[in-house]
Each structure stands twice: as C-alpha cells, then as structure tokens.
Amino acid sequence: MASPEPSAAGASAGGESASQVTAVEPIRMPTPEEIKGQDIWNNCAVRSVVSGVVGGGLGIMMGLFFGALENPIMQEEMTARQQIVYTAKQMGRRSLSNAKTFAVMGLIFSAAECVVEKARARHDTTNTAVAGCVTGGALAVKGGPKAACVGCAGFAAFSVAIEKFFDRHT
C-alpha cells in the first residue's frame, strides 16, 4: 500500500523539495442537516418565494429612497408639516408599488429559471435568457403582444448582460 506522504527520494527525483509539495486535504462529506438544507433550497417553490420576499424588501427600500426625492408641486405654498406629510405619503405609495413590482419580478424570474434549469438539467446562461424572456413578457403583457415581445427581448438581454458581468457560469 502506498503511503500518502511523499518520500525524500521521490521528492528529489521530481525536482521538488518536501516543503514545496502541497498536502491533499481529505474530502469532507456533508452532514444530514446540510443535505436537508440543500434539498429544501433546490425546491423551485421555496426558491421562488424567497426571491419574491427579497425582491419585495428591495422594492420597499428603493421606494423609500425615491419617494423621499420627490418634491411637492406646491412646495412654496405648503407649510413644513404639510411637506413632511406629503413626502411620507409619497414614500409609502412608492414603496408599496415598488415592493409589489420587485416581488413579482423576483418570483417569476426565479421560478422560470429554476423550472428551465431542472428541465434542461444544465446550469448555464440559456436558463437566464429564457427566464428573463418569461419575466419581461409577463410584466409587459398588459400592453399587448408587441409590448410583451419587447419586454421579453429587453429583459432577456438585460439578464444575460448581468449574468456575463457577474460571470456566474464559467
């Protein structure tokens, strides 16, 4: 049986000293809890709901930020209290609107990507493009078929560009 330790004769024959040879680390098997966690996260419904909740939270934060930037139309004629109340209402409206939009967007995109990935049994950029097309088309469907097609192409291109920027699939 061969020893995992390199011998001095083998190290000198290869031209490397014993200090330059890296030790091979043993493979660590996942624990049952880690396997259960992976199984839960691989469920498309769980992944979609989590993406929807995170998207809703992001929408709330963006709505608060952009709602605070909106100035009242009659700013000169309003008292400070009226301006504060107006800004708070704008922030609330914008937050709710953005939260709904981002939650739906995250839910649809994540569900589409997960379903396509499981159907194709591959993890690549094509899944992102298809999920982007489904999401863009679904969000723009109220505008008619032309808007849905433009939304599909635009969101798919944006999704692929973001995917290439982050370079997740190498």
Long-range contacts (C-beta under 8 A, 24 or more apart in sequence): 44-110, 44-111, 44-114, 44-115, 44-118, 45-111, 47-110, 47-111, 47-114, 48-107, 48-110, 48-111, 48-114, 49-107, 50-110, 51-106, 51-107, 51-109, 51-110, 52-103, 52-104, 52-106, 52-107, 52-110, 53-103, 54-106, 55-102, 55-103, 55-104, 55-105, 55-106, 55-107, 56-99, 56-100, 56-102, 56-103, 56-106, 57-99, 58-102, 58-106, 59-95, 59-97, 59-98, 59-99, 59-100, 59-101, 59-102, 59-103, 60-95, 60-98, 60-99, 62-98, 62-102, 63-91, 63-93, 63-94, 63-95, 63-96, 63-97, 63-98, 63-99, 64-91, 64-94, 64-95, 66-94, 66-98, 67-91, 67-92, 67-93, 67-94, 67-95, 70-94, 101-139, 104-139, 105-135, 105-139, 108-134, 108-135, 108-138, 108-139, 109-134, 109-135, 109-159, 123-169, 124-169, 125-160, 125-163, 125-164, 125-169, 128-159, 128-160, 128-163, 129-156, 129-159, 129-160, 130-156, 131-159, 132-156, 132-157, 132-158, 132-159, 132-160, 135-159
